[in-house]
């Protein structure tokens, strides 16, 4: 998959494309329906499947359900051929919807078809919609395909905001229903203080990407996959500052996991840790001995998610 980023004037596609446009900040079930439709139509027409999103929007200052790297990995697996992160600069912010179609979709992206959700809005003051795409498509010779919004089990439209609330409230089962996959944290395993090994619970440590949305500090039942290893390891994961060992907030938040049945060296390898349930909040213990006893109880609590 090709990745392009920067101002729109620096992006130019020569091959014909089928484009889907949006924030795609969660790649939830609704987003994936758009992507699947885009990839299928691109195959039918022999065009390149393109996902267009924007960098520098106000919402980017919020923590993200998926990092840029996680997004790229998932959309490439779904069949997207070109991933564009276009700068949402002042010119683009003030651009009328009609000009967006003419200058970006047609001139810069060589678009023969646009795939959008039925509630899609674009252009200055969000005046552009699917009806405008259909009208301009008839005038300029491209197709516009509207994909119906997807509702969750409660009948409400699936949204990233709702999923964010579910992660913050640790309702990972409900979040997974809307996402189509378990909420997860990924990263490269780094070195810790190796205290877990001395306590009898060796952990693998990841410092999450700064933009990644994390659940509240605490202890969780999780499943972890390690690159180069086909196994899925149930385990117990601590998210937070580990105040008993690391010294509190100044050390920064990290993700530490004790994996049931894993033996070996994971340093420098990529991992993906999926969250299944919350066990308790993070606590500062009076001694390392108290911490060891609590970890043993946490392990037993986590095993109930997997073995009962």
N, C-alpha and C positions, 0 to 999 in steps of 0.2 A: 504494500500500500504506500502511495506517495503522500507525504505530508507537506502542506504549504501554509505559510503564515506571513502576516504583514499587511500593509495598506493595500486597498483593492487595486490601485494602479500598478502594483508590482506583481499582480497575479494574472496570468493569461493562459487559458487552455486552448489548445489547437484541435484536439479531438472533440467530437460531439459528446455532450454529457446529459445525463438525467440527474437533476439536483433536488435534494431535500434540504430545507433551511430551518434552523431553529436553535434553541439553546442546548438541547441534548445534554443537560447537566446531570442526568441520572441514568439514562438509557433504560428507562423503565418499560413496562409492557407496551404502553402507548407509543413511546419513541421507537421501539423495535418494530412495531407494525409499519411505521413510516419507512424505516430503513429497509425492511423486507420488501415492501412495495417498490421502493426505488431500485433495489438490486434486481428484482424480477423484471421490471420494465426496461432497465438497462440491458439485460440479457436479450430481451425480445427485440430490441432496436439496434443492438450492436454498439451501444454508446457506453461511456464510462460512468459508473455509479459514483456520484459526488455527494459528500456531506459537507454542508457549509454552516459554520457557526461563527461566533464573534468573540473576540478578546477585548477586555477593557470595559465591559459593560458594568453598570453599578452593582449588579448581583454577583460579580466576580469577587467582590470583597468578602462575601460570605464563604464559609467553609463549603467544600464541594463533596457531594456524594461519591463522585469519581474524580480522580486526578486526571490530568491530561494523558499521562501514560496509560492509565487503566482504560480510559475512553478509547484510545487508539487501539489497544489490544482487543477490546470487545467489538469495535466496529469492523476491524480488519477480519476477525473471525466470521462476522456476519456477511462479508463479501463486498464491503465498501472499497472502491479502488483509489479514491482521492479524498483526503481529509483536509479541509481548508479552515483555518482559524483566521478570520479577517479582522484587522484592527477596527474597533468601533470608535473611530476618531470623529472629530467635529464635522468633517465633510460628510461622512456616512450618517452621523446622527441627524444632520439637517436635511438629508436627501429625501426628496419626494418619492412616493411609492412608484410612480411611473418611471422616474429616472432610474430607480433601483433596478427595475425590470430591464430597461434598455441598456444602461451602462454596465451593470454587473452581470445579471443573468445571461443576457444575450451577447454583449460585446466582450466581456472578460471571461465568461465561463462557457460560451458557445453552447448554450442550453437548448435542447430540443424538447424537454419535458420537465415540469416542476411537480414535485410531490409534496403536498402540505396537508396538515390537519385542517379539519373543517372550521376550526376557530382561529386559524392562523391570521396574524396581523403583522404588517410591516410598513416601513417608510416613516417619514416624519409625522408625528402625532398619531402613528399607528392607523393611518387612513387606508392603507392597502389591505385587501382581503382576497379570498379565493375568487370571488366574483370579478374583481379587477384582473386577477391573473387569467381567468377564462376569457374576459373581454380582450385583453392585450394579446393573449395567445391566438385568438382568431384573427387579429390584425397583423401579427408578426410571424405567424406560422410555427408556433410551439404549442405543446399540449399542457394542460393543467389538470392534475388529478387530485381530488380531495379525498382524504382518508378519514373515515369517521373516528371521533374521539372514542377512547376506551374507558369504560367504567370499571371501578373496583367492586368488590363484593357488596358494598353498601349502596351501590348505584351511583355514587359520585364520580366525576371525571378524575382519572388518575393524574396526580400532579407531584412534582418534585417537592413542593412545600409540604404536602401531606406526608410524604415519605420521610422528610427531614424530621417532622414532629414525631413520627413513630420511632425513629432511631433514637431521638433524645429521650423518649419515654421507655426505651428498651423493649418495645414490642416488635421483636425481630421477625416473628412469624407473620404478622400482618404486613410488615415492610417487605418481606420476601414475596408475598402474594402480589404486591403492586410492582415490585421490581422485576419479578420473573427469575430472580436469583437471590441467594443470601447476601445481605450486606457484608462487606468484607474490607479488610485493611491489607494492603500489600506493601512490600518493601524488601530491602536487602538486609540480611542478618548481619548485625555488628557485634562488637565485643561489649560485654557488660562487666560487672565486678566479679562474676563467677561465684557469687555467694550461694546461688541456687544449688550449684553442684555440691557445695559443702553441706547444705541443708538436706541433701538427698532428693532435691527436685530441680535438676538442671534445666535452665530455661534458654530459649532463643529470644534475642532482643532485636527489636526494630524501632527506629525513630521514624515515625510517620511523616509523610510530606506535609509541609506547613499548611497547604490549602485543604488538606483532607478533613472532612467532617468526622469527628470522633464521638462515640457515645460518652455519657458521663463517666467520670473516674470510678473505677470499681473492678470487680472480679466477675468473669464471664465463662460460661461453657462455650467452647469453640471447636471448629474443625480446621485443620491446617494442611495445606499442600506445599511441599518443598520442591523447587525446580530440580529436575533430574531424578525424582522419586515418584513413582506412580501411586504410592500409598496415600491415604487420607488419614490423618492422625487426629482423633479426638483429643481434647485437652482442656486446660484451664488457663485463662489469659487475664493478666492484670493490665488495665489501662490507667495511666496516671503518672504520678511523680514518685511513687513508692517511698513515702516519707520515712519509713523505718530504716531504709538502706541508703537511698539516694540523697536525702537531705531536703526534700520538699520542692516547692515550685521552681526555685532557682535552677534546678537541674533540668527542667523541661519535661514535657509529657513523653512517655514512651510506652511501647507495647511489648510485654514479656509473656511468653507462653511456655508452659510445661506440657509436653506432648506425651501422651500415653503410648508406650511401646517404641518410641524413637530412641535409637542409640547411634551416635555418630557425630560428625562435625558438620554443622550447617553454615559456618562462617562464610560470608561473601556470596551466599546463594539467595535467590529470590524466593519469597514465600507469599502465600495468600492465606489469611486467617479469616474464616467465616464465623459470624456471631450467631449463636443459637439461643442463649438465654442468659439472664443476669442472675448472679449468685448473691452478691452483696456489694456494699459500697467500700471505698478504699479507707483504710484505718491505719493510724500510726500506732504501732505496738510498743510496749515498754521495754521489750528485749527481743533479741533474735530468736530465743527459745520460744517465746509466745508466737512469733511469726511462723516458725516451723510448725507448731501445733495447729495454727489456723490454716496453713496451706494444706496440711493433711486433711482437714475437714472440708476445705474447698474442693480438693480432688474427689472426695467421696460424693459431694454434692453434684459435681460436674458429671460424674459417671452415671448418675441417675438419668441424665438426658440421653445417654447413649446405650445403656446396658439394661434398662428396666422397661 
